[in-house]
Amino acid sequence: MSWREKFRHAFAVDAPGPAEPTDSQRVVVEMLLGKIVERGMAQPAGIFLESWRPLGVLTGQGMQALSPFAGILLDPNAWKEVADYLDKRGAIAWMLQRMDELETQREDKLRANKNTERPHAPPK
């Protein structure tokens, strides 16, 4: 690798837009987002992620620094996968899109269950 290629690589940034996770990252991130949506916390989580979007790469770096301590309480592999994914610039945008999709699916399922329930017969 020539010095010019090294120089270009040193200042390279990710492409704009949402960043697709790898297969192993997708499993962990989808599980995390699924739990958030399942608990009805998509809106607060969305606000939190939006507020941290400018610092997304720093968040990933902070998670990398805390990984020895987090490994005591949490699955260290899952922690590392999320931290590696958050190092990408478009990670938060993708997470927000996916969380919206999961929330829409959840609302559709709830609406379908509500429509299929039979109304109770009035007491006689």
C-alpha positions in Angstrom: 0.0 0.0 0.0 1.5 3.3 -1.1 1.6 6.3 1.2 -1.2 8.0 -0.8 -3.5 5.0 -0.3 -2.6 5.0 3.4 -3.4 8.7 3.6 -6.8 8.2 1.9 -7.7 5.4 4.1 -6.8 7.4 7.2 -9.4 10.0 6.5 -12.1 7.7 4.9 -15.6 7.9 6.2 -18.5 5.6 5.8 -21.0 6.2 3.0 -24.0 8.4 4.0 -27.2 6.7 4.9 -28.2 3.7 7.0 -25.4 1.2 7.6 -26.4 -2.5 7.2 -25.2 -4.7 10.0 -23.3 -7.9 9.3 -25.2 -11.2 9.9 -23.8 -11.6 13.4 -24.5 -8.0 14.3 -28.0 -8.2 12.8 -28.9 -11.1 15.1 -27.9 -9.2 18.3 -29.3 -5.8 17.2 -32.6 -7.3 16.0 -32.9 -9.1 19.4 -32.3 -5.8 21.2 -34.7 -3.8 19.1 -37.3 -6.6 19.4 -37.2 -6.4 23.2 -37.5 -2.6 23.1 -40.5 -2.8 20.8 -42.1 -5.7 22.7 -42.0 -3.6 25.9 -43.6 -0.6 24.2 -40.5 1.5 24.5 -39.9 2.3 20.9 -40.7 6.0 21.1 -38.5 6.8 24.1 -35.7 4.6 22.6 -36.1 6.5 19.3 -35.8 9.8 21.1 -32.7 8.6 22.9 -31.1 7.3 19.7 -31.9 10.5 17.8 -30.3 12.5 20.5 -27.1 10.4 20.4 -26.9 10.3 16.6 -24.2 12.9 16.4 -22.1 11.0 18.9 -22.9 7.5 17.5 -19.3 6.6 16.7 -18.2 7.9 20.1 -20.8 5.7 21.7 -19.4 2.7 20.0 -15.9 3.6 21.2 -17.2 4.1 24.7 -18.8 0.7 24.6 -15.5 -0.8 23.5 -13.7 0.8 26.4 -16.3 -0.5 28.9 -16.4 -4.0 27.4 -14.2 -5.6 30.2 -16.6 -4.4 32.8 -19.8 -5.1 30.9 -18.6 -8.6 30.2 -19.1 -9.4 33.8 -22.8 -8.7 33.8 -23.7 -9.1 30.1 -22.9 -11.4 27.2 -19.5 -10.1 26.1 -20.0 -11.3 22.5 -23.3 -9.5 22.1 -21.8 -6.3 23.7 -18.9 -6.4 21.2 -21.2 -6.9 18.3 -23.3 -3.9 19.2 -20.2 -1.8 19.9 -18.7 -2.8 16.6 -21.9 -1.9 14.8 -22.3 1.4 16.5 -18.8 2.3 15.2 -20.4 2.7 11.8 -21.8 6.2 11.0 -25.2 5.0 9.7 -25.9 2.5 12.4 -28.3 4.6 14.4 -30.2 5.6 11.2 -30.6 1.9 10.4 -31.6 1.0 14.0 -34.3 3.8 13.9 -35.7 2.5 10.6 -35.8 -1.1 11.8 -37.4 -0.1 15.1 -40.1 1.8 13.2 -40.7 -1.3 11.1 -40.9 -3.6 14.1 -43.3 -1.1 15.9 -45.6 -1.0 12.8 -45.6 -4.8 12.8 -46.5 -4.9 16.5 -49.3 -2.4 16.1 -50.7 -4.3 13.1 -50.7 -7.5 15.1 -52.4 -5.9 18.0 -55.0 -4.3 15.7 -55.6 -7.7 14.1 -56.0 -9.4 17.5 -58.4 -6.7 18.6 -60.5 -7.1 15.5 -60.7 -10.9 15.8 -61.9 -11.0 19.4 -65.6 -11.6 19.7 -67.4 -9.1 21.7 -68.9 -10.4 24.9 -72.5 -11.2 25.0 -74.5 -8.8 27.1 -75.6 -10.2 30.4 -79.2 -11.4 30.5 
